[in-house]
Amino acid sequence: MAVDLGALRQRVHRYLERDLWQRRVRPEDGRATRVGRAALQLGVVVAQGVSRDQLLLRASALTYFAMLSLIPILAVAIGLVGAFGVSEGLARAVVDRIAVGSPQAGEYILDLVKRVNFRSFGAVGGASLLVTTVLGLSNVEATFNAIWGIERQRSPMRRFSDYLAVLVVAPLLFTAAVSLATSLRSDTFVAQLLEHPLLKQAYELGLGQVPTLLLWLGFSFLYWFLPNTSVRIGPALLGGLVAALLFALAQAIYIGFNVGVARANAIFGSFAALPLLLVWLYVSWTVVLLGCEVAFSAQNLASFRLARVGEEPGPAAREAIGVLVASRVARAFRSGEGVTAEQAAGDLDVPVRTIRAILADLEAAGIVAARGGEELDSYQLGRAAESVSVREVLEALRGRTALPSPENPADRVVRGLIEEVDAGIAGALGGRTLADLLRDVPVDPARPAS
């Protein structure tokens, strides 16, 4: 019996787009069923996020920036961790991992890093090196923030201090991972371990995966620390695990192409080192961004379910949601607290990306403002609730009405109609402010109907 591939494809597409999200969890569903369904939902969200967030394009951009800022970042990182006594082998370990399969490129990069002499730079040269390093890491943070839907970046001082922490922690974890990998591959070292029964059993149970474990912790640290928002440990660990496993797999596959690399060197000579290095950097950045997408999707999977079950809020629903968000921020402000995008999304059953876009519009209009702990993605009122009218909130969500100049009768009629609508809304609202709204809206307002 022939299989109708077209009908099968439609059924699979319908299941992934609708049935997977609308089917409610039943009491008789086992734990394996629930976990498998959640994992499939996460996979669908991540796959769509790769396209929506243009991960492959962003990976190519980061590859370009890495080529420009690689030497300064390595030099600064090695200088910072020199106090721990690991700088001598760190450069070789990092370059070997970056230029895997391209020994010529690795030797060239290592030679450039060794030539960096901070003492000969002076104040201007040292400052330029630090600025280049900060700009390079800023591109990574901006990419992570774009995946998380965050528009607000760290302040310059926060960037400087936070990036220094990244440049210290990440190289130390990386050095530990590479050193363990080298030791565990040493026949002498392994033989000594296997002389002890307990260590032999531990080794057989997975001691050889310790380098991957440390890479997992390193990636998890980046996903937890670098986005300018509050990332929970669980999603960061999940994203780090996916990135570490894919990174190890990609490296094994890449090293396995030794025959192809040798053939490319025979044909192109030393010129083959550059394209090989670019390919590996591109693959590495793709893995890093994919792990970040996994962390974001895992933390916001509930809001993605809501977006699937319901429709994306239209203009009218978006205005109603915006007023509710503003009222919640005002109520929390009176208690000396702030409201995060995730809190508002969970309370109102609205996708977190929609809430973040609304908060960005309100912040641009000066209605809300970021709190002191900007990494927590928390907002408060920009001014007293008595001075914020509901009309201002609606105008901030709608944006400015840019109508063409009345050059013909039709334009004049449309302009007059829009002005009448605006006047009618203003008359209906009167001078009602957020303070007035707080007296009328319940403490836990329900989600508006779209």
N, C-alpha and C positions, 0 to 999 in steps of 0.2 A: 504494500500500500504506500503510495507516494505521500510524502509529507509536504503540506502546503507551507513553504517557508515564509511567504508573505503573511499568512494568517498567524503563524507562530510568532513572528516578529511583532505583530500588532498585539497579541495577547501578552507577550513579555513586556512590551512598552506600556500597555494599560496597567499591568500589575505594578510595575516600578513607579509609574507616575500617579496612580490612584489607589488601587486596592491595597498596596503595601502600607499606605498611610491612613486609610479610612477604616480598616479592620481593627476593631477594639480588642484589647487584651481580655481574654476570657479566664475564669478561675481554673478551668481544666487545662489550660496551657502550661506545659512544664517549663522549668527554668531554662533548659536548652532551647526551647522554642522561642522564648522571650529574648534571650541573649542573641540567638541567631537572627531574629527579626530586627533587633536594634542594630546589630552589626551590618546587616544588609542596608538598612536605612542610612547608617553612617557612610557606607560605601557609595550609595547613590548621591548623597549630599556632597561628599568629597569630590566625586567625579564631575559633578556639575560645577563645583567651586573651581576646579582646575580650569574650566572653560570661562566661567563668569569672571574670575579674577585674573585671567590671562597669565597663568603661572609660567608657561613656556616662554612667553615674551618677556616677562619680568626676570626669568632666569638668564636669558640672553643679555639683558641690560646689566644685571649684576655681574655677569662674566666680564663684560667690558669694563665696569668699574673696578673689578678685582684685578684686572691686568694693570690698571693705572695706580691703584693704591696698595697692591700686594706687598711691595718692598717696604714702604713706610710702615704699614701695619705690623709686618713681621719684625722689623727693626725695633719698633716701640714695644711690642709684646716681649721680645727677647730681653730688651733692656729692663723692663719692669720685673720680670721673673728672675733676673740675674741674681737677686738677693737670696733666692732659694737654692742656688747652686745647680740649676738645671739648664742654664742657657746654652751651654756648650753643645749638648746633644739635641736641644730643642730645635734649633735651626735645621739640622740634618733630618730629624724625624718629620717635621712639618713639611719641608720641601719634598721629601721622598713621598709623602702622602699626597701632596698637591700635584706633583709632576709624575705620578705613577705611570710607568710605561714610556716616559720621555726622559731618559737619563741626561741627554744634552741640555734640555730646558732646565732640569733640576740643578745641574752644575752651574748653569749661567745665573739662575736666581740665587743660589747659595753664595756665589761669588759676589753678587751685588749686595746681599745682606751683610756679608762679612766686611765689606768696604765701608759700611755706615759707621761713622765715628762721631758720636755726639759731642765730644770735646772740641772738635774742629769746626763744628757748625756755628757756634756762637748763639746769641739770643735769637736773632732773626731766623737763622736756619733751623734751630730747635723748635721755635714756634711754628714755622712752616711745616715741619714734619708732623707736629701734633695736630695742626689744623687739617692736614691731608688725611691723617688717621681718623679724626672725628668725622670728616665729611664722608669717608668711605663707610664707616659704621652707620652714619646717618641714613645712607641709602638703604642699608639692610633694615634699619628700624622703620623707615618710611614704607618699605615693601611689606613688612610684617603688619604695620598699622593699616595698610590698604586691605590686606586680607581680612583683618578684624573689623573693617569698616570704621576706623578711627581717624578723624581728621586733625585732631589736636596733637601736635608734636611736643616732645620734651623741650624745656627751656635750654638755652645754651649752657648754663651752669650745670643743670641736671645731666645734659648729654656728656659733658666733660667728666663728671664724677662717675656716672653710671658706666660709661664706656671704659674707663680705667679698670673698673671692677670686672668687666667682661674680658679685658685684655690680660687680666691676672688669672682669673678662675679657669677660663677655657684652655689656655696653654698648659696649665698645670694638669688638668684632667687629660688633655691630649697626650702630654708627655708620659703620664702614668700608663695610659692605655698602650702607647707604642712600646714603652719599656717592657711592660708585661708581655706584649705580643712577641717581642724579640726573645725574652727569657723563656717563654713557654715553647718557642720553636727551637730552642737550643737543646741538642741531644743530651749534653752533659747535665744541664739543669733538670730536664725531664727525668733522666735516669736517677738523679739524686732524689727527686720527689717520689718516684715510684718505689724506692727502697722502704718507704714507710707505708704500712697497710692503709691507714686512715687517709693519708694524702693521696694514695693511689686511687682509692675509692672516690674521693672528692674530685680528683682529676677526671676520672671516667664519667662522673656525673655532670661535668660541665665546667671544670676549672679553666678549660681552654677558651671558654666564652667570656672570661673576665674582661678582655679588651673591648669586646662589643658592649658589655655592661657599662663600662666607663664612658664609652661613646654615647650610650643611651643617656647617661646622667648629664653629659655635656650638652647634647641636643635639648634635653628636657630643661636644663638651666636657661638656655637661650630662649626657648618658647615661653618659659615662665617669666623671665626677667625683661626681655627686650621689648615686647609690645607695650605701648603706653596705656595699659589698662590692667585691670585685676584679672589675672589668669589663675584658675584653680590648679592645684598640684596634679590632680587626676588627669585632666585633659592634656596638660603639659607632658606628663609621663607617657601617656599613650602616643602623642605625637612624636616624642623622642624615641620611643621604642620602634615605631614604624620607620622613622628616619635612620636609626642605627642599623636595623636589619636590611633596609634597602641599600644603605651606603656600603655595608659589608658585602652584599650580593653584587652590587655594581662594581665594586673594586675587584672581586673575584672574577667576574666576567671580563672586566677590562684587562686584568693581568693575563687572563687566559688567551688573549689575542696576541700572544708573543710572536706567532708566525706572521700575522698580518702587520704587526709593528716592524718586525725585521724586514719584511718585504717593502714597506713604505720607506724605511730608512735606505734600503738599497736603491730605490727609484729616485727619491727626492733628496737623499743625503741628509744633511743637518737641517734642511728646511722643514723636514717632517716633524721636528720637535714642537714647533709653534702650533700647527693645527691639532696635533695630538693633545697638547696642553689645553688648548681651547675647548676641545671636545670633553675632556675630563672635568674641567671647571664647570662647563655647562651642565653636565650630568650631575655633578655634586650640588650645584645650586638648585637644580630641579628637585633633587631629593630633599634638600633643606626646606624649600618652600612647600613641598608636598606634606612634610611633617607639620609645618605650621598650619596648613589647611586642615589637617586631621585634628590638631588641637582646637582650632576655632570651631570646627563642625561638631566635635564631641561636646564642647562646653555649651553650645547653643543648639543642640539637637532638638530640644523641646520646642524652641521657637520655630525651627524649620518644620516640625510636624504641624504646628499651627498654620504656617504659611501654606502647607500642602492641603490640609483639610479645608481651610477656608480660602477665600480669594484674597489677592493682594489688595490692601485698602485703596479705594478710589479717592479722588480729591475731597469729596464731602466727608468720607470716613476719616481721612487723614487730618482734616481740620478738627473734627470732634476728638480724635485721639490726641492731637496737639493741645487742645484746651484741657483735657484730662491730665496730660503730663504736666502742663504748667501748674494746674491746681495741686497736683501731688507734690511738686517741688515747693510750692508756696506753703503747703501744710507742713512738710518736713522742715522747712526753713524756720517756721515759728517754734519748732522744737529743738532748734540748733543742730539739725541733721541735714544730710544731703541725700540725693536720690541718684542711683546709678542707672545706666541704660538697661542693664540686665534686670534690676529690680522692677523698673517700670514695665519692661516687656513681660515679666512673669505675672505681675499684678493685673495687667490689662489684656493678657493673652494676645500679644502682638509680636511679630518678628522683631528681633533685636536690631536688625539693620534699619527697619522703619523707625524705631525709637531713636536710634543714633542720628539719623538724618533729620528728624524733627528737633532734637536737642541742638544740633548744629545750626539749624535755622533760627531757633530761639536765642542761641548764644550770639549769633551774628547781629541780631536786633537788640542785644543788650538786656533781654528779658531774664535770661539765666546766665550764670557764670560758673566757671570751673572752680572747685574748692581748692584749698591749699595742697592737699595730697593728690596732685594731678594724675599720678599713676593709678589711682583707684577709679578713675573715670566717673567721678562723683560731681553733681551739680547742685547749685543753690540759686536762689533768686539774685538777680543783678541789682535790684532795688526793691523798695518796700512794696508789698502786695497792693497797698492802697493807691500806688502811683502807676500800676500796670493795668491798663484797660483790656478787656476781652477783645476789643476791636484791634488793639495792637498785636495781640497774639495771632489773630486771624490774618492780619496783614503780613506778619512775619512768615507765616506758613505759606501764604499765597505768593509772596514776592511782589515786586512792583509791577503794576499793570502798564506795559509799554504799548500804547496804541499809536497807530500811524497818525500823522498830521491830517486834519480834515481837508483834504484836497478835492473831494467830490462829495455829493450829497449822501451817498451810502456810508462813507466814513463818518460823516457828522452824525448820522442817525445812530450808528453803532456806538460811537463815543458817548452820545447823549444817553443811550440806553444803559451802558455800563455805569455811567455816573449816577443815574437814577437808582440802579441796583445798590451801588455803594452807599448812596444816601439813605436808602431804605434800611440797609443793614445797620448803619450807624444810628438811625432813628429807633430801630427795634432794640438795639443794645443799650441805647442811652449812654450813660456814663458808667456802666457797670464795670467793676474792677475785679481782680482776682480775689481781693478781700471779700467783696460781695458774694463771689462764687463759692468761697469756702463756707459761707453761712448756709448755702442752699444745697451744695453737693454732699452726699453721704461720705462717710469716712472711707468706705471701700466702694467707689463707683464701679459699676459694671462696664464691660466692654461695649462700646457703641455699636449699633447695628450698621453694617455697611450697605 
